[in-house]
Amino acid sequence: MPKIAIATDDGSDLGATLDNPMAFIVYDVADKEILSAQMKFFDENVMEVIGDCSVAIARGCSDRLKADLNSKGISTVISNELMPDSAIAEYLKIEKGSIGGTNYECKH
């Protein structure tokens, strides 16, 4: 089952960058359906948190991190959306209102 990581700076807004967000919301997805979502916090190593994801989404990403992620098989997606649920809906090409207020399981 694919996992998609969405950067967030405050738990409710799409992160400005993949490089140093407060946390990632990691969505488990199957056939364009979100099965679960977990908020994962980290200190320094992005790969410890999103290493098992196939896609990482934020409003920006440094070229260095983008190259590192791509070399590990993680695609980077830059989104203009403001909210994580809207960004994943846009990526999955599903109706933005169909996700609405995902409850996140928190992992530290």
C-alpha positions in Angstrom: 0.0 0.0 0.0 1.5 3.3 -1.0 2.3 5.9 1.6 2.3 9.7 0.9 4.1 12.2 3.2 2.8 15.7 3.5 4.9 18.3 5.2 3.2 20.5 7.8 4.5 23.4 9.9 1.7 23.4 12.4 -0.4 20.3 11.9 -3.1 22.0 9.8 -1.3 23.9 7.0 0.8 22.5 4.1 4.5 22.9 5.0 6.5 25.6 3.3 9.3 23.1 2.6 10.1 19.4 2.8 13.5 20.3 4.2 12.5 21.3 7.8 8.8 21.0 8.6 7.5 20.5 12.1 6.1 17.2 11.1 4.8 15.0 8.3 1.4 13.6 7.9 1.8 10.1 6.4 -1.2 8.9 4.6 -1.7 5.2 3.7 -3.5 5.1 0.4 -5.1 2.3 -1.7 -7.0 2.9 -5.0 -7.3 6.7 -4.4 -8.8 6.0 -0.9 -7.1 7.2 2.3 -7.0 4.4 4.7 -5.3 6.1 7.6 -3.1 9.2 8.4 -0.4 9.6 11.1 1.3 12.7 12.2 5.0 12.0 12.5 7.4 14.4 14.2 11.1 14.3 13.8 14.3 16.1 14.9 16.8 16.0 12.0 16.6 13.0 9.7 13.7 13.3 7.2 14.4 9.8 5.9 13.7 8.3 9.3 10.2 9.6 9.0 9.3 9.3 5.3 11.8 6.6 4.2 8.9 4.2 3.5 6.9 6.7 1.5 6.7 6.8 -2.3 5.8 10.5 -2.5 6.5 13.6 -0.4 4.5 16.8 -0.9 5.1 20.4 0.3 5.0 23.9 -1.1 8.8 23.8 -1.8 11.9 21.6 -1.5 15.7 22.3 -1.9 17.4 20.8 -4.9 19.7 18.8 -2.6 16.8 17.1 -0.7 14.9 16.5 -3.9 17.9 14.7 -5.3 18.3 12.7 -2.1 14.7 11.7 -2.0 14.6 10.8 -5.7 17.6 8.6 -5.3 15.7 6.7 -2.6 12.7 6.3 -4.8 10.6 9.0 -3.2 9.0 11.4 -5.7 8.7 15.1 -4.6 5.6 17.1 -5.5 5.4 20.8 -5.1 1.8 22.0 -4.4 0.2 25.4 -4.2 -2.6 24.1 -1.9 -2.8 25.5 1.6 -4.0 22.5 3.5 -2.6 18.9 3.6 -6.0 17.3 2.8 -6.4 19.5 -0.2 -2.8 18.8 -1.4 -3.3 15.0 -1.2 -6.7 15.3 -2.9 -5.1 17.2 -5.7 -2.3 14.6 -6.0 -4.8 11.7 -6.0 -7.1 13.6 -8.4 -10.1 13.2 -6.1 -12.6 15.7 -5.0 -11.0 18.1 -2.4 -14.1 18.0 -0.1 -14.2 14.2 0.0 -11.4 14.0 2.6 -12.3 16.8 4.9 -10.7 16.9 8.4 -8.8 13.7 8.6 -8.1 12.6 12.2 -4.4 11.9 12.6 -2.9 9.3 14.8 0.2 11.0 16.4 3.6 9.3 16.4 6.6 10.8 18.1 
